Amino acid sequence: METGDPLVTADWLKQNISAPDIRIVDATYFAPFTNPEKSGREVWAESHIPGAVFFDIDTICAPGTDLPHMLPDPILFSSRVRKLGIGDGNRVIVYDRNNYCAAARVWWMLRVMGHNDVKVLDGGLAAWTAAGGDLEDMPPVAFERHFTARVRSDLVKDASQVAAASASGSHQIVDARPAARFTGEAPEPREGLSSGHIPGSLSVPSSEMVHADGTLKTVSELQDLLPDTKAATITTCGSGVTAAILALGYARLGNWDVAVYDGSWTEWASDPSRPVATGAA
């Protein structure tokens, strides 16, 4: 059973960065609809924590689907992360420079594939530089390692499972999108999707999970923010990225079994037969 804090501090990483079993992963991701000047890979190439490899959620993903960055099967996942030098026995530290987007997603992906020894750097790259951590622009040399996937299917939900949970109330469903998209008052950024929410779901925008300095909120703050922290829970968002930030927050409160709806609103709202609610939760 996973216990403790799913995050580590920049000071901890400075003290442990040279440990032979540590693997550092830069998971920076900018959603295309934000019109970023550079991609996550490009900013990683310019500067990153020494030894950090780049994990691209848009390439380590399931092929043959129009849905963005869907979870790949264990064979493809294992093949890709082995090439990054991530394998059995490694302690993986994931960070980004965009308020856990998509460090939390990669943390969740590794756990779905059975690799529990993974933590997220609290505050991301900004916390590292504020602590006096060095940066480099040279790509690290990654030595391929064996990665054994042991899939935890309970941590990922599909549309039919979410529909069943919505109808039965077996799980609380918590949505990480901005509140106005949840209520239906603001449009979705992805073309062709209506706004609104899955019937019965609750709204906790992922932006509320993070302090102004980019660190995750404290245990007491998260207890006040997240609904029913011990209940069976499914998190959702636009495309399964910021939903993982909610799962990270629940883990910090001791609930490590929160599942992420992988297709999230992009999948749900693309099917006109699925019910869409509007207004407050």
N, C-alpha and C positions, 0 to 999 in steps of 0.2 A: 504494500500500500504506500502511495506517495504521501509524504508528510513534509512539514517545514514550509519555508517561504519559496515560491517559485522564482524569486528574483535574487540577484546578487548586486552588490554595490560596486561602484567603480574602484573604490579602495581595495575591496576584496580581489577584484580582477587584477589590479596592479601587483598585488602580493602573490598571485597564483599564476600569472600569465605564462611563466616559464615552465610550469609543470608539464611533464611529457604527455600526460593524458588529456590535457586541455585542448579543445578545438573551438576556435572563435568563428562565428558566422555573422556576416553582414547581410541582413534581409531587407534592406531599404527598398520600399516600393512606393511609387507615386501613381495614383489612379489616373488613367488616360483622360478622364473627363475634367481633371483639374488643370489640364494643359501645362504640364511641367516643362521647364526649359531643358531639363536633362532627365535621363532615366536613372533608376536606382543603380544599375550597373555602371553607368558613367560616373556618378558621384563616388561610388566605391573605388573606381579606377583612379580617381584623383587623390583620394585620401581615405585611409581606413586604419583601424586598430592593427598593429603589427600582427601578421599571421592570419588575418581574417580572410576567409574565402567568401565568395558571393553566392548566395542562395537566391535564385530567380524563381519566384512562384509562378511566373508565366511560362517557364520552360520545364520545371519539375512539376508537371501537371498531367492530367488525363488527356490523351489525344482523342480526336474524333467527336468532339462536342463543341457546340457554340457557346456554352457557358464558360465564363472566365475561370482560369486557374483552379479547376476541379481537382480533387485529391486523386493522384494516380494509383494504379494497383501496386501491390508490394514489390513485384519484380522490377517494374520501372523505377520506383522510388529507390529501392536498394541499389540499383545500378547507378543512378545519378549521384546519390550521396556518397557512395564508395569512391567515386571519382573526385569528390571534394575532400577526401581524406577523413571522412566521418565513418566510424565503425564501432563495433562492439568494444566496450571498455572505455570509450571516450566520455569525458565530461564536456558537454557542449554548452557554450555560452552564446546566446543569440542577441544581437542588438540591431537597431536601425537609427535613423536620424529623423524620424517622422512620427513620434508619439505612438510607438508600438505597432506601426503599420509598415511592414508585416512581421515584425519580430514575434508577436504573439501567435500569428498564423503558423510560422515555422515551428515554434515551440509546440503547438497543438499537433501539427503534422508528424513530428518526430514521436510524440507520445502515442498517436494513433498507430504508428508503425512499431510500437513496443519499446522505444528507446526512452526510458524514464529519466535518465541522468542528463537532463537538459534544463537550463535556467535562462532567464531573460535579464539582460543588463538594465537595471533600473535607471531611467533617465537617458538611456541610449548614448549615442556618440557625444552629445552635449555634456553629459555627466562625466564621461571619460576625459574630455579635454579640460573641463573645469577642475578635475582632480589632478591635472598636470600630466595626463597620459600622452605618450608619444603617438604620432601618426606616421604612416608610410604610404608611398604610392606604388611600390613594387608588388606585383602579384605573388602570393606565396607559392612555394612548391608543395603541391599536395601529393602525398604518397597514398595510393589506393589501399583501403582497408576493407576487411570483410564486415558487412552489415547484415545482421540477422533480423528480418522483419517478423514480428509477432503481432498481428493486427488486433487492435482493440476496437471491434466494430461498435461497441457501446458508445464510443466518443464521437461518432459521426452519424448523422441522420439524413435520410432522403425525403423527398416530397411526400411520399405516401405515409411515412412514419410521422412526419410533422402534421399532416392532415388528420391522422388518427389521434394524435395528442391534442390537437386543437378541438376535435369533436368530443373527446372523452374527458379531457382535463387531467390526463395521466401525468403530464409534465407541464410545468409552467414554461411559457415561451417568452423570451426576453429579447427585445429588438434594439440593436445598437445604432440604428440610423438616426440622423437628426430628427427632433420631435416633429417638425413641420412636415417632413416626408411621411412619418408614421401616421399623423392625423389626416393626411391627404390635402393639407393646405399648401404644400410646396410640391413642385414637380420632381420626378425622378431625373437624375442626370443622364441615365441611359435611355436612349431614344426608343420610343414605342412602349415604355412601361408606365402603367398608371401608378400613382402613389396610393398610400393607405397601408394597411397592415393585416397580418394573419389574424383571423377572428380569435379573440381571447388572449392575445399577446399583450405584453407590457412594454413600455418604452423606457429605456435607460440609454441615452445617447453616449457613445463611447468617449466623446470629448469630456464628459463629466467625470470620467474615471481618472483623469490626469491632472496633476498640478500644473501651474504656469511654467515651472522649470522643467517639465517633461517627466517628472517622477510619478509613479503610480500612487494613488491615494493610500492613506494608511488604513490599517485594519479597522479602526473605529469609524473612519470616514466611509469606507466601503460597506460596513455593516448598516450604516444609515442610508446608503444609496441603493444597494442591490436588494431586490425583493427576495424574501424567504430563502435565506442562504443555505438551508439544509435540504430543500425540496429537490426532487428530480427535475432537472432543468435542461432546456434546449435554448441555445442562443442563435440569433439570426441577425442579418444586416443586409447590405446591398448585394454582396457577392461572396460572403464567407470569410472576409478578412477581419473587419473590426469586430465581428461576432466573437472572434478568438480573444479580443481584449477583455470582453466580459467574462469569458471562461477563465482567463488569467486572474481576474479579480476574485472570482469565486474560489479558485484554488488558493489564493492568498488567505481566504477565510476558512480553508480546510475542506471545501467541497471540490475534490479533484475529478469528480465523475460527470461534470457538466458536458453535454454533447453540443456540437456545432452543426447547424443545418448547412451543409456544404454549398448547395445551390442557392440558398437564401432567396432574397426578394427577386433577383434576376430570373431565377427559375420559377418561383411561385407566380409572379405576376405575368409571366409570358404565356401562361395557360389560361385562357378566358373561362374555363370551366371551374377554376378554383375560386372560392369566395374571397372577397376583399372587403375589409371593414374600414371605415373612416371615423374621424372624430377621436376623442380621448379614449384611452384604454378602459 
